[in-house]
Amino acid sequence: MATSEHIDNASAARLRALTSSRAWQQASAMEEAVIRPAKSGPAPAPPVSIADWRSVADQVNSEVVALWGDQNQQAADTAAGRSRDSLLTGAAVSGATAPAFLLSPWLANRLIGRLRRLRSETLAPAEVRLCTAGRTSRWQARVRWAGPVSA
């Protein structure tokens, strides 16, 4: 049977009323008499007549089935609400990610263009400086190794 934390207050009150009712007590007493007969000697007389027991059992069963139906409906309503919420959340996530996927190639191309421009802007001055540095080093090498300086 479901615990009280899983059922609403009205169902919990109906369940408490059912389990404390005279019909429940009579049905439980009859079940105990059938399940646990006397160990020795003749079986004791049943606490309730068979006709009364059937009437009480029908009454208890109909209330239990009604409670089950209410719980089943409540579970179906909860599931429907959660599935609707999940669907809306999925749609929102899809709606947010679709523009990002569509925008990502454009952003990637812009980044690649900037990196290419940065590379060309970096290499152009480097080539000029390297050529100047190469000419300077060749000149310094000639001056340095032109021969011994005589005094």
Residue pairs with C-beta under 8 A, 6 or more apart in sequence:
1 15
2 71
4 12
4 15
7 15
7 71
7 74
8 74
11 67
11 70
11 71
11 74
14 63
14 67
14 70
15 67
18 24
18 60
18 63
18 64
18 67
23 56
23 59
23 60
24 60
26 47
26 48
26 52
26 53
26 56
27 53
27 56
27 57
27 60
29 47
29 48
30 46
30 47
30 48
30 53
30 56
30 57
33 44
33 46
33 47
34 46
37 43
38 44
46 53
48 56
